[in-house]
Amino acid sequence: MTLAVPRPLAVSAVSAVMALAAAGCTSEPPAPSASVSASLPGNIPADLWNQGTPDPLRPAGLVGNITPTQPLVATSYEEGIDTIGDWRLMDINHDRTKLVIQYSQGGPCATAKGILKAETSTAVALVPIYQNGSATPCNGPLNTPVSTVTLDKPLGDRELLHLADHGTMQSPTPVPSR
């Protein structure tokens, strides 16, 4: 014995199933919402993370006898207080765990907080952080040290991101959300 299902009901049921399937099938995972930004490493806001610009991974190379130093390490980004500086990749070792970067610590009156290293399973962001204000001496030139940042695990196929906020020297072009 077969049951006859009224045609409008069958069409509605099929449409509902297709809508549910389409809602869960996207080519990229959704971007973190602002409400989950606390779960991003280093307290980086989701909108800042999602607008990061991937580095092309073409190191500029070390010039002359520059010896990279160990960077001052920052542990978090405080939105509205901290400013993110720009950086460029100078060298990367063969196992992709040590990245040598040259980075901005802000203007001559800025106080450097250090480099925040934020790693997820899909991306790594290096975030030079400084605060504008009364640093001593206040008449020095822009400080752009060269330091080696050691990753927790090899870069592998993760993206290396440049983040930017209102104070960065370089305005990156936003990329699609991860």
N, C-alpha and C positions, 0 to 999 in steps of 0.2 A: 504494500500500500504506500503510495507516495502522497506527500503533503503538497498542496498547492499554496505557494506563498504569493500574496498579492504583489504585483509588479512594483508599485510605488514603494512598498516596504523593502523589497529586495534591492532596489536601486539605492535607497537611503542607507541600507546596511553596507553595501559595497562602497559607497562614497565615504562613509565614516571610517571604514577600515583603511582605505587609501589615504585619507587625510592624516590618520594617525601614523601610518607608515612613512609618509612624506615628511611629517614633522620630526621624526627621529633620524632621518637620513640626510645628513649634510656632508659636504666634502671636507669641511674643516671643523674642528671642535669650536664650540661657541667661545667668544672672548669672555674672560672673567668679568663679572659685573663689579661695579664700584663697591658693592656690599661684601665681596670676597677679597678685596684688596689686601686685607690684613693677612691673608694666607699666602700672598706673594712674598718671596724672599726679601728681606731688608725693608719691609714696610713700604715697598714701591707701589704707588697707586696703579690700578689696572689700566686706566687710560694712558698713563705714561708708558707702561710696559708694552701695551698693544700698539703704540705708535713708534716703537723702537725701529731703528734702521739697521738691517743686517750689514756687517762688515764684509767686504769682498774677499777677505783673507789673502790679501797680497801685501805682505810685510814690506815696509819702506826700507828696512835695513838699517843697521847701526852705523853711524858715521864716525870715523876717526877712532879715538880711544875711549869712547863712552862706556862706562861700566854701570849697568843697571843696579839700582839700589833696591832694598826691600821697602815697599810702600808703607806709609802709615795706613792702618786698616780702619775703615769706617764700618760701623755695625748696623746703621739704619739711616734711612732718608726721612727727614722731617719736612713734610710738605708745608710751604709757606715760610719756612725758616731757612732751609738749605737751598743751594743752587747747584745744579749739575754742570760740571765742566766738560769740555770736549777732550777726546783722546784719539790717538792713531796707533795702529799696530806697527811695531818696529821689527819684531822677530817672533818666531814661534818654534819651539823645539820639535824634534822628530816624533815624539809620542803625543804631542799636542796637549801637554799638561801645564807648560810654562809659557805664558804670553808676556812679551816685553812690550810695554806701551809707553808712549810719551803723552803726558796729560797736563791739562791746565788746572792750576790751583786758584784760578780767579785773578782779579786785578791786584795791584800792589797793596791795597788796603783790605784784602780778604784773609780770612783765617781758614786754612786747609783742615778739613776733618779727615781726609784720607780717601781711599778707594774702597767702595763697597762692591763686593763680588756677589752677584745674585745668580744662582744656578737652579735650573729646573731640568726636567727630563728632555725638553725640546730646545732650550735656549740658555745662553749665558749672557749676562749683562755686566759690563764693567762700568762703574759709576763713580767718577771722581767727584767728591762733594766738598763744597766750601761754603762759608758764610761771609757775606759782606759785612764790613764793620771795622772796628779799630784793631787792626793787627799791627804789630811792631816789627820792624820799622814800616812806616806807611809810605815811604818814598822809594821803595825798591822796585825793580823791574818785574814784569810778569814772570812768575816762576813756572817753568814747564819741565818738571823732572822726568827722568826715564827710570821706570821700575819694572820688576818682574812680578807678575801675578801668577800664583800657582793655583790651578783648578783642583777641585775635590776629586774629579775623575776626568779622563781625557775628553777633549772637546768633541771628538767623534764627528757625527753628522749634525750636532746641535748648531743652531745659529749663534753667532757672536754679535750681540746687539749694542748699538749706540743709543742711549736714551737722551732725551732733551727736555728741558723745562724752559721757562721764560728767560732764563739768564744764560743759556748756552751760547757759545760763539758761533755754532753751526746749527742751522735749522734743517733737520732731516725731513725727507719726504716720507709721510706716513705710508706704511705697508698694510696690507690686509691683516685683519685680526688673526691670531694664531688659534 
